[in-house]
């Protein structure tokens, strides 16, 4: 059975040069997160985006900067816990039984 063709937004493993900008699905794929999660990060201004010809794209450097910041936070131990994020958002944690 022949292999299924790759989606056009999905980068090839053989790509040597990274794209300058990624469309939303490609950027989410590169980070290993859902599109919805990426939109939340954009809304929270944790990742920069730009408009090119009316289309929202993520500069490659913005993805690299975001991952570097996460690595630095993880190394320093300043990563915010999920419970703290929920409390900041005004939600309450589900009590454990």
ChimeraX commands (.cxc) that place a marker at each C-alpha (Angstrom):
marker #1 position 0.00,0.00,0.00 radius 0.5
marker #1 position 1.49,3.40,-0.95 radius 0.5
marker #1 position 2.30,5.88,1.83 radius 0.5
marker #1 position -0.18,8.65,2.44 radius 0.5
marker #1 position 0.97,12.05,1.20 radius 0.5
marker #1 position 2.05,14.49,3.92 radius 0.5
marker #1 position -0.23,17.45,4.57 radius 0.5
marker #1 position 1.11,20.58,2.91 radius 0.5
marker #1 position 1.44,22.36,6.27 radius 0.5
marker #1 position 3.48,19.55,7.84 radius 0.5
marker #1 position 7.24,20.08,7.38 radius 0.5
marker #1 position 9.34,17.25,6.04 radius 0.5
marker #1 position 11.96,15.64,8.25 radius 0.5
marker #1 position 14.43,16.21,5.42 radius 0.5
marker #1 position 13.99,20.00,5.45 radius 0.5
marker #1 position 17.41,21.51,6.14 radius 0.5
marker #1 position 16.42,25.17,6.34 radius 0.5
marker #1 position 13.60,26.05,8.75 radius 0.5
marker #1 position 10.80,28.17,7.40 radius 0.5
marker #1 position 10.97,31.84,8.23 radius 0.5
marker #1 position 7.32,31.75,9.31 radius 0.5
marker #1 position 4.95,28.91,10.14 radius 0.5
marker #1 position 1.21,28.82,9.59 radius 0.5
marker #1 position -0.77,28.03,12.75 radius 0.5
marker #1 position -1.10,24.25,12.14 radius 0.5
marker #1 position 2.62,23.90,11.37 radius 0.5
marker #1 position 3.66,25.94,14.43 radius 0.5
marker #1 position 1.39,23.83,16.67 radius 0.5
marker #1 position 2.86,20.68,15.14 radius 0.5
marker #1 position 6.43,21.92,15.71 radius 0.5
marker #1 position 5.65,22.56,19.39 radius 0.5
marker #1 position 3.75,19.29,19.78 radius 0.5
marker #1 position 0.60,21.05,20.98 radius 0.5
marker #1 position -2.93,21.53,19.66 radius 0.5
marker #1 position -4.02,24.52,17.62 radius 0.5
marker #1 position -6.24,25.56,20.52 radius 0.5
marker #1 position -3.28,25.57,22.90 radius 0.5
marker #1 position -1.29,27.65,20.43 radius 0.5
marker #1 position -4.13,30.17,20.15 radius 0.5
marker #1 position -4.13,30.46,23.96 radius 0.5
marker #1 position -0.40,31.13,23.96 radius 0.5
marker #1 position -0.92,33.79,21.27 radius 0.5
marker #1 position -3.72,35.38,23.28 radius 0.5
marker #1 position -1.50,35.44,26.38 radius 0.5
marker #1 position 1.28,37.07,24.27 radius 0.5
marker #1 position 3.69,34.23,25.09 radius 0.5
marker #1 position 4.38,33.67,21.39 radius 0.5
marker #1 position 4.60,36.45,18.81 radius 0.5
marker #1 position 2.71,36.33,15.53 radius 0.5
marker #1 position 2.48,38.53,12.47 radius 0.5
marker #1 position 0.08,39.04,9.59 radius 0.5
marker #1 position 1.40,38.30,6.12 radius 0.5
marker #1 position -1.06,39.05,3.31 radius 0.5
marker #1 position -3.92,38.81,5.82 radius 0.5
marker #1 position -2.78,35.44,7.16 radius 0.5
marker #1 position -1.57,34.94,10.75 radius 0.5
marker #1 position 1.83,33.24,10.88 radius 0.5
marker #1 position 4.38,32.56,13.61 radius 0.5
marker #1 position 8.00,33.59,12.98 radius 0.5
marker #1 position 10.36,30.64,13.46 radius 0.5
marker #1 position 12.48,32.67,15.89 radius 0.5
marker #1 position 9.40,33.25,18.05 radius 0.5
marker #1 position 8.95,29.47,18.44 radius 0.5
marker #1 position 12.63,29.03,19.31 radius 0.5
marker #1 position 12.49,31.91,21.83 radius 0.5
marker #1 position 9.40,30.42,23.48 radius 0.5
marker #1 position 11.03,27.00,23.88 radius 0.5
marker #1 position 14.23,28.60,25.21 radius 0.5
marker #1 position 12.21,30.54,27.82 radius 0.5
marker #1 position 10.50,27.31,28.90 radius 0.5
marker #1 position 13.86,25.58,29.24 radius 0.5
marker #1 position 15.25,28.44,31.32 radius 0.5
marker #1 position 12.19,28.43,33.60 radius 0.5
marker #1 position 12.48,24.68,34.00 radius 0.5
marker #1 position 16.20,24.89,34.85 radius 0.5
marker #1 position 15.64,27.66,37.40 radius 0.5
marker #1 position 12.54,26.02,38.83 radius 0.5
marker #1 position 10.23,28.98,38.21 radius 0.5
marker #1 position 7.79,26.98,36.11 radius 0.5
marker #1 position 4.24,27.72,37.21 radius 0.5
marker #1 position 2.26,24.75,38.48 radius 0.5
marker #1 position -1.11,23.91,36.89 radius 0.5
marker #1 position -2.88,24.67,40.20 radius 0.5
marker #1 position -1.30,28.13,40.36 radius 0.5
marker #1 position -2.34,28.77,36.75 radius 0.5
marker #1 position -5.92,27.78,37.60 radius 0.5
marker #1 position -5.97,30.06,40.66 radius 0.5
marker #1 position -4.59,32.95,38.58 radius 0.5
marker #1 position -7.39,32.39,36.08 radius 0.5
marker #1 position -9.96,32.44,38.89 radius 0.5
marker #1 position -10.78,28.74,38.76 radius 0.5
marker #1 position -10.63,26.45,41.75 radius 0.5
marker #1 position -8.87,23.13,41.82 radius 0.5
marker #1 position -10.97,19.99,41.93 radius 0.5
marker #1 position -10.68,18.55,45.45 radius 0.5
marker #1 position -9.07,15.15,45.60 radius 0.5
marker #1 position -11.01,12.36,47.24 radius 0.5
marker link #1:1,2 radius 0.2
marker link #1:2,3 radius 0.2
marker link #1:3,4 radius 0.2
marker link #1:4,5 radius 0.2
marker link #1:5,6 radius 0.2
marker link #1:6,7 radius 0.2
marker link #1:7,8 radius 0.2
marker link #1:8,9 radius 0.2
marker link #1:9,10 radius 0.2
marker link #1:10,11 radius 0.2
marker link #1:11,12 radius 0.2
marker link #1:12,13 radius 0.2
marker link #1:13,14 radius 0.2
marker link #1:14,15 radius 0.2
marker link #1:15,16 radius 0.2
marker link #1:16,17 radius 0.2
marker link #1:17,18 radius 0.2
marker link #1:18,19 radius 0.2
marker link #1:19,20 radius 0.2
marker link #1:20,21 radius 0.2
marker link #1:21,22 radius 0.2
marker link #1:22,23 radius 0.2
marker link #1:23,24 radius 0.2
marker link #1:24,25 radius 0.2
marker link #1:25,26 radius 0.2
marker link #1:26,27 radius 0.2
marker link #1:27,28 radius 0.2
marker link #1:28,29 radius 0.2
marker link #1:29,30 radius 0.2
marker link #1:30,31 radius 0.2
marker link #1:31,32 radius 0.2
marker link #1:32,33 radius 0.2
marker link #1:33,34 radius 0.2
marker link #1:34,35 radius 0.2
marker link #1:35,36 radius 0.2
marker link #1:36,37 radius 0.2
marker link #1:37,38 radius 0.2
marker link #1:38,39 radius 0.2
marker link #1:39,40 radius 0.2
marker link #1:40,41 radius 0.2
marker link #1:41,42 radius 0.2
marker link #1:42,43 radius 0.2
marker link #1:43,44 radius 0.2
marker link #1:44,45 radius 0.2
marker link #1:45,46 radius 0.2
marker link #1:46,47 radius 0.2
marker link #1:47,48 radius 0.2
marker link #1:48,49 radius 0.2
marker link #1:49,50 radius 0.2
marker link #1:50,51 radius 0.2
marker link #1:51,52 radius 0.2
marker link #1:52,53 radius 0.2
marker link #1:53,54 radius 0.2
marker link #1:54,55 radius 0.2
marker link #1:55,56 radius 0.2
marker link #1:56,57 radius 0.2
marker link #1:57,58 radius 0.2
marker link #1:58,59 radius 0.2
marker link #1:59,60 radius 0.2
marker link #1:60,61 radius 0.2
marker link #1:61,62 radius 0.2
marker link #1:62,63 radius 0.2
marker link #1:63,64 radius 0.2
marker link #1:64,65 radius 0.2
marker link #1:65,66 radius 0.2
marker link #1:66,67 radius 0.2
marker link #1:67,68 radius 0.2
marker link #1:68,69 radius 0.2
marker link #1:69,70 radius 0.2
marker link #1:70,71 radius 0.2
marker link #1:71,72 radius 0.2
marker link #1:72,73 radius 0.2
marker link #1:73,74 radius 0.2
marker link #1:74,75 radius 0.2
marker link #1:75,76 radius 0.2
marker link #1:76,77 radius 0.2
marker link #1:77,78 radius 0.2
marker link #1:78,79 radius 0.2
marker link #1:79,80 radius 0.2
marker link #1:80,81 radius 0.2
marker link #1:81,82 radius 0.2
marker link #1:82,83 radius 0.2
marker link #1:83,84 radius 0.2
marker link #1:84,85 radius 0.2
marker link #1:85,86 radius 0.2
marker link #1:86,87 radius 0.2
marker link #1:87,88 radius 0.2
marker link #1:88,89 radius 0.2
marker link #1:89,90 radius 0.2
marker link #1:90,91 radius 0.2
marker link #1:91,92 radius 0.2
marker link #1:92,93 radius 0.2
marker link #1:93,94 radius 0.2
marker link #1:94,95 radius 0.2
marker link #1:95,96 radius 0.2
marker link #1:96,97 radius 0.2
view
